[in-house]
């Protein structure tokens, strides 16, 4: 209720030309739009079994909840993982004491023979982050351009297939996107009016963002720096006396200290207030060597401190120290037939153009045109550039990295693009020149196109490509942008309908998973380079990347055959008859 009242007072205090009852109606619409989004996300649970990453995240989160420790892996922080494990944990699941994180995740999911229930409970833990992101988009857009901009931005954001898809799986990407957006919004509020409470809010949201995914730190630095520069130019325009400036700087130093303390508290709490020395085998030692050298007085002092003095949250230091090596190693990726581990600088711009609905992209372009026009004509201050600068910062971070394994890595860009698109749509709505009827027709068509595209994509939000890439998406990308192993349940259903008794399989989720527990027939792994007869199920991921080691053509012999059926968006089912023998009839054709 306090949040509702604060939002009501804020929107009214901003001078919006709406009576109080209209503000109430506006808030009700915001809630209804979010509820529709939540319903659409939750309705995908019954279509898909686990994606590749989910078991590992659930396992690490369960260890945090059940054992009070976080030892499986430090490359990713615990917040989103704990939220993923919270549902199964509250339902009675416990750690299964497996040494391997993936094995542990599989065991937790299959606990009590309730695989689908446990997976659903894990995915429900990500829904709050969709709600947080939606609320921030709605509130920020309302302050940015008014209620109409807010409603349009939220409709556009909550109908994006990429947002719906990643809000429906127990992974780190939607929590990162939501909390990065919340932190940058808190930062803007703080820059507008730095206060003690806003300093605490900024510190708390920054800490939560860092605890969701370490890439959030890069996003916050890049986007926050650009936003700071915009506000700096605005401040320079104002004449401030030396006495006032000195007083403000002292205030800011105090507030910055509060921000750092609040952020530190959240991070340390996220690691259960752990403390320890940094062990010699830790990756942090190599990172320190790169900074202070491998010998010398400074080297000795630093090593004495980290190896003798217990420090808080050593898991954080270990995790952050692994990030540069992880980025240097890169990630095996496929783009238009090119296969690399170090990625392409243009990977994320291309994925944005192909995995985002075309009407949304057009509205973003229109929004940018209006924003630049208003800036050039000085109809608004430079602050109108904030969403654009935030989006640029996030995209720049993605383009400079080597890990090109899906648009999910820059998912945080979409809340800002939604605000820009909402602003563009509102400007078309209220255009007052001779082209106003054309503009009104255009925005109506674009919004209808967005909604139709979104509905048409259900439930395959993860594998969505727009009209430019929809025909043969497997020729564009085969990672988490298309094949994350999500179609396994559909495969099981088809195998049951066709009464297939034996199967050779190589799918993007089959390694390490207990197929028998999932009701699969007798299965064996498809052997590289060996022509195999009978029923074969293979994912497009492995058709293109083979066994993920060069020359990546281990299963290319299948390409000359026509699949009996394409299952979902990602799995091809073949029947290869032995030469000289008739095709088997021991199955039911559909």
C-alpha positions as CSV (number, residue, x, y, z in Angstrom):
1,X,0.0,0.0,0.0
2,X,2.9,2.4,0.8
3,X,4.4,1.7,-2.7
4,X,1.0,2.4,-4.3
5,X,0.6,5.7,-2.4
6,X,4.1,6.8,-3.2
7,X,3.6,6.0,-6.9
8,X,0.3,7.9,-6.9
9,X,1.8,11.0,-5.2
10,X,4.9,10.9,-7.5
11,X,2.9,10.8,-10.7
12,X,0.6,13.6,-9.5
13,X,3.5,15.7,-8.2
14,X,5.1,15.5,-11.7
15,X,2.4,17.7,-13.0
16,X,0.6,15.0,-15.1
17,X,-2.7,16.3,-16.4
18,X,-4.8,13.6,-15.0
19,X,-7.3,13.6,-12.2
20,X,-6.7,11.3,-9.2
21,X,-9.3,8.7,-10.4
22,X,-7.5,8.5,-13.7
23,X,-4.3,7.8,-11.9
24,X,-5.9,5.0,-10.0
25,X,-7.2,3.6,-13.4
26,X,-3.6,4.0,-14.7
27,X,-2.2,1.9,-11.9
28,X,-4.8,-0.7,-12.3
29,X,-3.9,-1.0,-16.0
30,X,-0.2,-1.3,-15.1
31,X,-1.1,-4.2,-12.8
32,X,-3.3,-5.9,-15.4
33,X,-0.6,-5.7,-18.1
34,X,1.9,-7.3,-15.7
35,X,-0.5,-10.0,-14.8
36,X,-1.0,-10.9,-18.4
37,X,2.8,-11.1,-18.8
38,X,3.0,-13.4,-15.7
39,X,0.3,-15.6,-17.1
40,X,2.0,-15.9,-20.5
41,X,5.3,-16.8,-18.8
42,X,3.9,-19.4,-16.5
43,X,1.9,-21.0,-19.3
44,X,5.2,-22.0,-20.9
45,X,6.3,-24.2,-18.0
46,X,4.2,-27.2,-19.2
47,X,5.7,-27.1,-22.7
48,X,9.4,-27.3,-21.9
49,X,11.7,-29.4,-19.7
50,X,14.9,-28.0,-18.4
51,X,17.3,-25.9,-20.5
52,X,21.0,-26.6,-20.3
53,X,21.9,-24.2,-17.5
54,X,19.0,-24.7,-15.1
55,X,20.2,-27.8,-13.1
56,X,23.5,-26.2,-12.2
57,X,21.9,-23.0,-11.0
58,X,19.3,-25.0,-8.9
59,X,22.1,-27.1,-7.4
60,X,24.2,-24.1,-6.3
61,X,21.1,-22.4,-4.9
62,X,20.0,-25.5,-3.0
63,X,23.5,-25.8,-1.4
64,X,23.2,-22.2,-0.2
65,X,19.8,-22.8,1.3
66,X,20.2,-26.3,2.7
67,X,23.8,-26.4,3.7
68,X,24.5,-22.8,4.3
69,X,27.5,-22.8,2.0
70,X,28.4,-21.9,-1.6
71,X,31.1,-24.1,-2.9
72,X,30.1,-25.6,-6.3
73,X,31.1,-22.6,-8.4
74,X,32.0,-18.9,-7.7
75,X,32.0,-17.7,-11.3
76,X,28.4,-16.7,-10.8
77,X,27.0,-15.1,-7.6
78,X,24.2,-16.7,-5.6
79,X,21.1,-14.5,-5.7
80,X,19.3,-15.8,-8.8
81,X,20.4,-19.3,-8.0
82,X,18.9,-19.1,-4.5
83,X,15.7,-17.8,-5.9
84,X,15.6,-20.7,-8.4
85,X,16.1,-23.3,-5.6
86,X,13.8,-21.6,-3.1
87,X,10.6,-23.1,-4.5
88,X,11.8,-26.7,-4.5
89,X,13.4,-26.1,-1.1
90,X,10.2,-24.9,0.5
91,X,8.4,-27.9,-1.0
92,X,10.7,-30.2,0.8
93,X,13.6,-30.8,-1.5
94,X,17.1,-31.0,-0.1
95,X,20.7,-31.2,-1.2
96,X,21.5,-34.7,-2.7
97,X,25.2,-34.5,-1.9
98,X,26.5,-35.1,-5.4
99,X,30.0,-34.0,-6.2
100,X,29.2,-32.7,-9.6
101,X,27.0,-29.6,-9.8
102,X,25.0,-30.8,-12.9
103,X,24.5,-34.3,-11.3
104,X,23.2,-32.5,-8.2
105,X,20.8,-30.4,-10.1
106,X,19.4,-33.4,-12.0
107,X,19.0,-35.3,-8.7
108,X,17.1,-32.4,-7.1
109,X,14.8,-32.1,-10.1
110,X,14.0,-35.8,-10.0
111,X,13.5,-35.9,-6.2
112,X,10.3,-37.6,-5.1
113,X,9.6,-38.5,-8.7
114,X,8.2,-35.0,-9.2
115,X,10.4,-33.7,-12.0
116,X,7.9,-31.3,-13.6
117,X,6.7,-30.0,-10.3
118,X,10.2,-29.3,-9.1
119,X,11.2,-27.6,-12.3
120,X,8.1,-25.4,-12.2
121,X,8.8,-24.4,-8.6
122,X,12.3,-23.4,-9.6
123,X,11.1,-21.3,-12.5
124,X,8.5,-19.5,-10.4
125,X,11.5,-18.1,-8.5
126,X,12.4,-15.9,-11.5
127,X,8.9,-14.4,-11.9
128,X,9.5,-11.7,-9.2
129,X,12.3,-10.3,-11.4
130,X,10.0,-9.9,-14.4
131,X,7.6,-8.0,-12.1
132,X,10.5,-5.8,-10.8
133,X,11.6,-5.0,-14.3
134,X,8.1,-4.2,-15.4
135,X,7.5,-1.9,-12.4
136,X,10.7,0.0,-13.0
137,X,9.9,0.4,-16.7
138,X,6.4,1.7,-15.9
139,X,7.6,4.1,-13.2
140,X,10.7,5.4,-15.1
141,X,8.6,5.9,-18.3
142,X,5.9,7.7,-16.3
143,X,8.5,10.1,-14.9
144,X,10.2,10.3,-18.3
145,X,7.2,11.1,-20.5
146,X,3.9,10.7,-18.6
147,X,1.3,8.0,-18.2
148,X,0.8,7.3,-21.9
149,X,4.5,6.7,-22.4
150,X,4.4,4.5,-19.3
151,X,1.6,2.3,-20.5
152,X,3.0,2.0,-24.0
153,X,6.5,1.2,-22.7
154,X,5.2,-1.5,-20.4
155,X,3.0,-3.1,-23.1
156,X,6.0,-3.2,-25.5
157,X,8.3,-4.6,-22.8
158,X,5.9,-7.2,-21.5
159,X,5.2,-8.6,-25.0
160,X,8.8,-9.0,-26.1
161,X,9.4,-12.7,-26.8
162,X,13.0,-12.5,-25.5
163,X,11.8,-11.1,-22.2
164,X,9.0,-13.7,-21.8
165,X,11.3,-16.5,-22.7
166,X,14.1,-15.7,-20.2
167,X,11.6,-14.9,-17.5
168,X,10.3,-18.4,-17.8
169,X,13.5,-20.3,-17.1
170,X,15.5,-20.7,-13.9
171,X,18.6,-18.8,-15.0
172,X,20.5,-15.6,-14.2
173,X,19.6,-13.4,-17.2
174,X,16.2,-12.0,-16.2
175,X,17.3,-11.2,-12.6
176,X,20.4,-9.4,-14.0
177,X,18.3,-7.4,-16.5
178,X,15.7,-6.4,-13.8
179,X,18.3,-5.4,-11.1
180,X,20.6,-3.5,-13.5
181,X,17.5,-1.5,-14.6
182,X,16.5,-0.9,-11.0
183,X,20.0,0.2,-10.1
184,X,20.3,2.7,-12.9
185,X,16.8,4.1,-12.1
186,X,17.9,4.5,-8.5
187,X,21.0,6.2,-9.7
188,X,19.0,8.7,-11.8
189,X,16.8,9.4,-8.8
190,X,19.9,10.0,-6.7
191,X,21.4,12.3,-9.3
192,X,18.2,14.3,-9.4
193,X,18.1,14.7,-5.6
194,X,20.8,12.9,-3.5
195,X,19.3,12.1,-0.1
196,X,20.2,9.6,2.6
197,X,17.3,7.3,1.7
198,X,18.0,7.4,-2.0
199,X,21.6,6.6,-1.2
200,X,20.6,3.5,0.7
201,X,18.2,2.5,-2.2
202,X,21.0,2.9,-4.7
203,X,23.4,0.9,-2.6
204,X,20.9,-1.9,-2.0
205,X,19.9,-2.2,-5.7
206,X,23.6,-2.1,-6.8
207,X,24.4,-4.9,-4.4
208,X,21.5,-7.0,-5.6
209,X,22.5,-6.4,-9.2
210,X,26.1,-7.5,-8.6
211,X,24.8,-10.6,-6.7
212,X,22.6,-11.5,-9.7
213,X,25.4,-11.8,-12.3
214,X,28.9,-10.3,-12.4
215,X,28.3,-8.9,-15.9
216,X,26.0,-6.4,-14.2
217,X,29.0,-4.6,-12.8
218,X,30.3,-3.9,-16.3
219,X,26.8,-2.7,-17.4
220,X,26.5,-0.4,-14.4
221,X,29.9,1.1,-14.9
222,X,29.4,1.7,-18.7
223,X,25.8,2.9,-18.6
224,X,26.2,4.7,-15.2
225,X,29.2,6.5,-16.5
226,X,27.3,7.8,-19.5
227,X,24.4,8.9,-17.4
228,X,26.8,10.6,-15.0
229,X,28.3,12.5,-17.9
230,X,24.9,13.7,-19.1
231,X,24.1,15.0,-15.6
232,X,27.6,16.6,-15.4
233,X,26.9,18.6,-18.6
234,X,23.6,19.7,-17.1
235,X,25.2,20.8,-13.9
236,X,27.9,22.7,-15.8
237,X,25.1,24.9,-17.3
238,X,24.1,26.1,-13.9
239,X,26.0,28.8,-12.1
240,X,26.8,27.5,-8.6
241,X,28.7,29.6,-6.0
242,X,31.9,28.1,-4.5
243,X,30.4,27.8,-1.1
244,X,27.3,26.0,-2.4
245,X,29.5,23.7,-4.5
246,X,31.8,22.9,-1.5
247,X,28.7,22.0,0.6
248,X,27.3,19.8,-2.1
249,X,30.6,18.0,-2.6
250,X,30.8,17.2,1.1
251,X,27.2,15.9,1.0
252,X,27.9,13.8,-2.0
253,X,31.0,12.3,-0.3
254,X,28.8,11.3,2.7
255,X,26.1,9.8,0.4
256,X,28.7,7.9,-1.6
257,X,30.0,6.4,1.6
258,X,26.4,5.3,2.5
259,X,26.0,3.8,-1.0
260,X,29.2,1.8,-0.7
261,X,28.3,0.5,2.8
262,X,24.8,-0.5,1.7
263,X,26.1,-2.3,-1.4
264,X,28.8,-4.0,0.7
265,X,26.2,-5.2,3.2
266,X,24.0,-6.7,0.6
267,X,26.9,-8.5,-1.1
268,X,28.3,-9.8,2.2
269,X,24.8,-11.0,3.2
270,X,24.5,-12.8,-0.1
271,X,27.5,-14.8,0.8
272,X,26.1,-15.5,4.3
273,X,28.6,-13.1,5.9
274,X,31.4,-15.5,5.1
275,X,35.0,-14.6,5.8
276,X,38.3,-16.4,5.2
277,X,41.8,-15.9,3.8
278,X,42.3,-16.1,0.1
279,X,43.8,-19.6,-0.6
280,X,47.0,-19.9,-2.7
281,X,45.4,-21.9,-5.4
282,X,42.7,-19.2,-5.9
283,X,42.5,-17.5,-9.2
284,X,42.7,-14.2,-7.3
285,X,46.5,-14.7,-6.9
286,X,47.0,-14.6,-10.7
287,X,44.9,-11.5,-10.9
288,X,46.9,-9.8,-8.2
289,X,50.2,-10.8,-9.9
290,X,49.0,-9.0,-13.0
291,X,48.5,-5.8,-11.0
292,X,51.4,-5.8,-8.5
293,X,53.9,-8.1,-10.2
294,X,55.2,-11.4,-9.2
295,X,57.8,-10.1,-6.7
296,X,58.7,-6.9,-4.8
297,X,57.7,-5.1,-1.6
298,X,54.2,-4.3,-2.8
299,X,53.7,-7.9,-3.9
300,X,54.8,-9.2,-0.5
301,X,52.6,-6.8,1.4
302,X,49.5,-7.7,-0.6
303,X,50.1,-11.4,-0.4
304,X,50.6,-11.1,3.4
305,X,47.3,-9.4,3.7
306,X,45.2,-11.7,1.6
307,X,46.8,-14.9,3.0
308,X,47.0,-14.0,6.7
309,X,44.1,-11.6,7.3
310,X,40.5,-13.0,6.9
311,X,38.5,-11.0,4.4
312,X,34.7,-10.8,4.0
313,X,33.1,-12.7,1.1
314,X,36.2,-14.4,-0.3
315,X,33.8,-16.2,-2.8
316,X,33.2,-12.8,-4.4
317,X,36.9,-12.1,-4.9
318,X,37.4,-15.6,-6.3
319,X,34.4,-15.2,-8.7
320,X,35.4,-11.8,-9.9
321,X,39.0,-12.9,-10.5
322,X,37.7,-15.7,-12.8
323,X,35.8,-13.3,-15.0
324,X,38.8,-12.1,-17.1
325,X,40.0,-15.6,-17.8
326,X,36.4,-16.6,-18.7
327,X,36.2,-13.7,-21.1
328,X,39.6,-14.5,-22.6
329,X,38.6,-18.1,-23.1
330,X,35.4,-17.0,-24.9
331,X,32.6,-19.3,-25.8
332,X,32.0,-21.6,-28.7
333,X,29.4,-19.8,-30.9
334,X,27.9,-20.1,-34.4
335,X,26.9,-17.2,-36.6
336,X,25.9,-17.6,-40.2
337,X,28.1,-20.7,-40.7
338,X,31.1,-19.1,-39.0
339,X,32.2,-20.9,-35.8
340,X,34.4,-19.1,-33.2
341,X,35.3,-19.1,-29.6
342,X,36.3,-15.4,-29.4
343,X,33.1,-14.1,-30.9
344,X,32.3,-11.2,-33.2
345,X,32.1,-7.6,-32.3
346,X,28.8,-7.4,-34.4
347,X,27.2,-10.5,-32.8
348,X,24.8,-8.6,-30.5
349,X,23.8,-5.9,-33.0
350,X,22.8,-8.7,-35.4
351,X,21.0,-10.7,-32.7
352,X,19.1,-7.5,-31.6
353,X,18.0,-7.0,-35.2
354,X,16.9,-10.6,-35.7
355,X,15.4,-11.6,-32.3
356,X,13.5,-8.4,-31.6
357,X,10.1,-7.9,-33.2
358,X,10.4,-5.6,-36.2
359,X,7.6,-3.1,-35.0
360,X,9.5,-2.7,-31.7
361,X,12.7,-1.9,-33.6
362,X,10.9,0.6,-35.7
363,X,9.4,2.3,-32.7
364,X,12.8,2.4,-31.1
365,X,14.2,4.1,-34.2
366,X,11.3,6.6,-34.2
367,X,11.8,7.2,-30.5
368,X,15.5,8.0,-31.0
369,X,14.7,10.4,-33.8
370,X,12.3,12.3,-31.6
371,X,14.7,12.3,-28.7
372,X,17.6,13.6,-30.8
373,X,15.3,16.2,-32.4
374,X,14.2,17.5,-29.0
375,X,17.7,17.6,-27.8
376,X,19.0,19.5,-30.8
377,X,16.1,22.0,-30.7
378,X,16.7,22.3,-26.9
379,X,13.0,21.5,-26.3
380,X,14.2,19.3,-23.4
381,X,17.4,19.1,-21.3
382,X,20.1,16.5,-22.0
383,X,18.4,14.2,-19.5
384,X,16.1,13.0,-22.2
385,X,19.1,11.1,-23.5
386,X,19.4,8.9,-20.4
387,X,17.6,5.8,-21.8
388,X,19.6,6.0,-25.0
389,X,22.9,6.3,-23.2
390,X,22.0,3.4,-20.9
391,X,21.2,1.1,-23.8
392,X,24.4,2.2,-25.6
393,X,26.5,1.3,-22.5
394,X,25.0,-2.2,-22.2
395,X,25.4,-2.9,-25.9
396,X,29.0,-1.6,-25.9
397,X,29.9,-4.0,-23.0
398,X,28.5,-6.9,-25.0
399,X,30.3,-6.0,-28.2
400,X,33.7,-5.7,-26.4
401,X,33.4,-9.2,-24.8
402,X,34.2,-12.6,-26.2
403,X,31.3,-14.5,-24.8
404,X,28.7,-14.5,-27.6
405,X,26.4,-17.2,-26.4
406,X,23.1,-15.5,-26.8
407,X,21.2,-12.2,-26.7
408,X,20.4,-13.1,-23.1
409,X,23.9,-11.8,-22.2
410,X,22.7,-8.2,-22.9
411,X,19.1,-8.7,-21.9
412,X,19.3,-5.6,-19.7
413,X,19.2,-3.5,-22.8
414,X,15.5,-4.2,-23.4
415,X,13.9,-2.1,-20.5
416,X,15.7,1.0,-21.9
417,X,14.7,0.2,-25.5
418,X,11.1,-0.2,-24.3
419,X,11.1,3.2,-22.8
420,X,12.5,4.7,-26.0
421,X,10.0,2.8,-28.1
422,X,7.1,3.9,-25.8
423,X,8.3,7.5,-26.1
424,X,8.4,7.2,-29.9
425,X,4.9,5.7,-30.0
426,X,3.5,8.4,-27.8
427,X,5.0,11.1,-30.0
428,X,3.3,9.6,-33.0
429,X,0.0,9.4,-31.1
430,X,0.1,13.2,-30.3
431,X,1.7,14.5,-33.5
432,X,-0.1,17.8,-34.3
433,X,1.0,18.6,-37.8
434,X,-0.6,17.7,-41.1
435,X,0.8,14.2,-40.9
436,X,-1.0,13.3,-37.7
437,X,-3.5,10.9,-39.2
438,X,-0.7,9.1,-41.0
439,X,1.3,8.9,-37.8
440,X,-1.8,7.6,-35.8
441,X,-2.3,4.9,-38.4
442,X,1.4,4.0,-38.4
443,X,1.6,3.6,-34.6
444,X,-1.7,1.6,-34.6
445,X,-0.3,-0.8,-37.2
446,X,3.0,-1.1,-35.3
447,X,1.4,-1.8,-32.0
448,X,-0.9,-4.4,-33.5
449,X,2.0,-6.0,-35.3
450,X,3.9,-6.2,-32.0
451,X,1.0,-7.9,-30.2
452,X,0.4,-10.4,-33.1
453,X,4.1,-11.3,-33.3
454,X,4.2,-11.9,-29.6
455,X,1.1,-14.1,-29.6
456,X,2.3,-16.0,-32.6
457,X,5.6,-16.8,-30.9
458,X,3.9,-18.5,-27.9
459,X,5.3,-20.7,-26.3
460,X,8.6,-20.7,-28.3
461,X,9.8,-17.4,-26.9
462,X,13.4,-18.5,-26.4
463,X,13.7,-19.6,-30.1
464,X,11.9,-16.6,-31.5
465,X,13.3,-14.9,-34.6
466,X,11.5,-12.1,-36.4
467,X,10.5,-12.1,-40.0
468,X,14.1,-11.5,-41.2
469,X,15.4,-14.7,-39.6
470,X,12.3,-16.9,-39.1
471,X,12.6,-19.1,-42.2
472,X,15.9,-20.9,-41.3
473,X,17.0,-19.7,-37.9
474,X,19.4,-22.7,-37.5
475,X,21.5,-21.1,-40.3
476,X,21.9,-18.0,-38.1
477,X,22.6,-19.1,-34.6
478,X,22.3,-22.4,-32.6
479,X,23.1,-21.5,-29.0
480,X,20.7,-20.2,-26.4
481,X,19.2,-18.0,-29.0
482,X,17.6,-21.1,-30.6
483,X,18.6,-24.4,-29.0
484,X,19.0,-24.5,-25.3
485,X,17.7,-28.0,-25.0
486,X,14.2,-26.8,-24.3
487,X,12.4,-29.2,-26.7
488,X,13.2,-32.4,-24.8
489,X,9.7,-32.9,-23.6
490,X,8.3,-32.6,-27.1
491,X,10.8,-35.2,-28.2
492,X,9.6,-37.6,-25.5
493,X,6.0,-37.1,-26.6
494,X,6.7,-37.8,-30.2
495,X,8.7,-40.9,-29.3
496,X,5.8,-42.2,-27.3
497,X,3.2,-41.4,-30.0
498,X,5.4,-43.2,-32.7
499,X,6.0,-46.1,-30.3
500,X,9.7,-45.9,-31.0
501,X,11.6,-48.5,-28.9
502,X,15.2,-47.7,-29.7
503,X,16.9,-44.4,-30.4
504,X,20.3,-42.9,-31.1
505,X,20.4,-39.5,-29.7
506,X,22.6,-36.4,-29.6
507,X,20.7,-33.4,-28.3
508,X,21.8,-30.2,-26.5
509,X,20.5,-31.5,-23.2
510,X,21.1,-35.3,-23.4
511,X,24.6,-35.4,-21.8
512,X,24.5,-36.4,-18.2
513,X,20.7,-36.5,-18.0
514,X,18.9,-39.7,-17.0
515,X,16.8,-40.3,-20.0
516,X,15.2,-43.4,-18.5
517,X,13.7,-41.3,-15.6
518,X,12.2,-39.0,-18.3
519,X,10.4,-42.0,-20.0
520,X,12.7,-42.3,-23.0
521,X,13.0,-45.6,-24.8
522,X,16.3,-47.5,-24.8
523,X,18.8,-44.9,-26.0
524,X,22.4,-44.7,-27.0
525,X,24.6,-41.7,-27.8
526,X,25.0,-41.0,-31.5
527,X,28.7,-41.9,-32.4
528,X,30.6,-39.2,-34.3
529,X,31.3,-39.8,-38.0
530,X,29.6,-43.2,-37.8
531,X,26.6,-43.7,-40.1
532,X,23.9,-45.1,-37.8
533,X,20.7,-46.8,-38.8
534,X,17.3,-46.7,-37.2
535,X,15.8,-43.8,-35.3
536,X,18.0,-40.8,-34.7
537,X,17.2,-37.6,-32.7
538,X,19.7,-34.8,-33.0
539,X,19.5,-31.1,-32.1
540,X,20.4,-28.4,-34.5
541,X,23.1,-27.4,-32.1
542,X,25.0,-30.6,-32.7
543,X,24.2,-30.7,-36.4
544,X,26.1,-27.4,-36.7
545,X,28.7,-27.8,-34.0
546,X,29.2,-31.5,-33.8
547,X,30.7,-32.6,-30.5
548,X,31.9,-29.0,-30.0
549,X,35.5,-29.8,-31.0
550,X,37.0,-29.0,-34.4
551,X,36.3,-29.6,-37.3
552,X,32.6,-29.6,-36.0
553,X,31.4,-31.9,-38.8
554,X,31.0,-35.1,-36.8
555,X,27.3,-35.4,-37.7
556,X,27.3,-33.6,-41.0
557,X,26.6,-36.9,-42.8
558,X,23.0,-36.5,-41.7
559,X,22.5,-33.3,-43.7
560,X,21.9,-35.2,-46.9
561,X,18.9,-37.0,-45.4
562,X,15.5,-35.5,-44.9
563,X,14.2,-35.6,-41.3
564,X,11.0,-37.5,-40.7
565,X,9.9,-34.8,-38.4
566,X,11.1,-31.5,-37.0
567,X,10.2,-31.4,-33.3
568,X,9.6,-28.0,-31.8
569,X,12.2,-25.5,-33.1
570,X,15.4,-27.4,-32.3
571,X,15.3,-31.2,-32.7
572,X,15.3,-33.2,-36.0
573,X,14.1,-36.8,-35.9
574,X,15.5,-39.1,-38.6
575,X,14.9,-42.7,-39.7
576,X,17.8,-44.1,-41.6
577,X,17.0,-47.5,-43.2
578,X,19.8,-50.0,-43.7
579,X,20.7,-50.4,-47.4
580,X,18.9,-53.3,-49.0
581,X,16.3,-53.5,-46.2
582,X,12.8,-52.1,-46.2
583,X,11.9,-49.3,-43.8
584,X,10.6,-50.7,-40.5
585,X,6.8,-50.6,-39.9
586,X,7.1,-51.1,-36.2
587,X,6.0,-47.6,-35.5
588,X,2.9,-45.5,-36.0
589,X,3.1,-42.7,-38.5
590,X,1.5,-39.4,-37.7
